[in-house]
Amino acid sequence: MTLLAARPSTEAPAPAGGRHRLHEPGGRGGLIEVFRARTVVRMLVRRDLRLKYRTSSVGYLWAFVKPSIQFCVYFFIIGLVLGIVRRVENFAIYVFSGLCLMSFFNETLSSATRSILKNRSIIKKVWLPREIFPIAGMMVAATKFIPQFMILMIGATATGWYFTWSGLLAAVCGVVIIALWACSFGLVACAVNVYVRETGHVLELTSFLTHWLTPMVKPWTLVRDRVAPFGATGTVILAAYIYNPLSTALELWHLAFWSPTVDYYLELSPNLWTRAWVMILIGVAFLAFAQAIFRRMQVRFVDEL
């Protein structure tokens, strides 16, 4: 009895009515709880990487193989066969700088969408902030992004790239835009995927389309010239092509890594820097909105799983 009496109480003080309020385990911090549980996030990332490469004899080197093959396909098919290389100087760096960001976005969205179903056994047994699972998926995508970026830097430096502060700002803004929007879409998609299991298959199609609906393999000026004869309809098509977060981020990376390697001035699309800051601000607001949707939908996760 003495030991029990000496033990400090962990219960919250009772209100005036004499009843204790029940609180959700772990608080309601949302993404803040993910930062507090960052040790768990690191464990999940290490587990996913080990599972992905455990049966491979070369292990993590496969992270270099896939982007290299993708680069060869785009360069030879789009650049040489379709003749884009004649219109875009140093087309190899142009296409690979865009490929790095698009791969990061698509890998984040794919990993986050599957994260809740993939970790259903943990979710049904242990309470954890469920946001840690899509965020861990984003971290796994980041580990694949790093070797792609290393290849890009080697190629760009070999073809005349040089450092500028404006280029550094453009590169950072591009990554921030992609991270914000990929995380936001990932939170919503993984929650919807619990209830509608076809969500992942639909997103596989959209990830394929992002390569062709953004200036990843062709400059925005080429699209502008092609749609100009269509008048008002062409103006709408061009606006949809450039006024979106993915295109804005890609053009920023072209400005950072491709533009220093060519002999002519890169013609920026209208209001590029203004669009960059607007996309970052909208991305922050969208992330908060996505977090709110996730919190409402996660209530029935255990029942659906």
ABEGO torsion letter per residue (X at the ends): XAAAAABBBABBBBBAAGBBBBBBBGEAAEAAAAAAAAAAAAAAAAAAAAAAAAABAAEAAAAAAAAAAAAAAAAAAAAAAAGAAAABBGAAAAAAAAAAAAAAAAAAAAAAAAAAAAAAAAAAABBBBAAAAAAAAAAAAAAAAAAAAAAAAAAAAAAGBBBBAAAAAAAAAAAAAAAAAAAAAAAAAAAAAAABAAAAAAAAAAAAAAAAABAAABBAAAAAAAAAAAEAAAAAAAAAAABBAAAAAAAAAAAAAAAAABABBBBBBBGAAAAAAAAAAAAAAAAAAAAAAAAAAAAAAAAAX
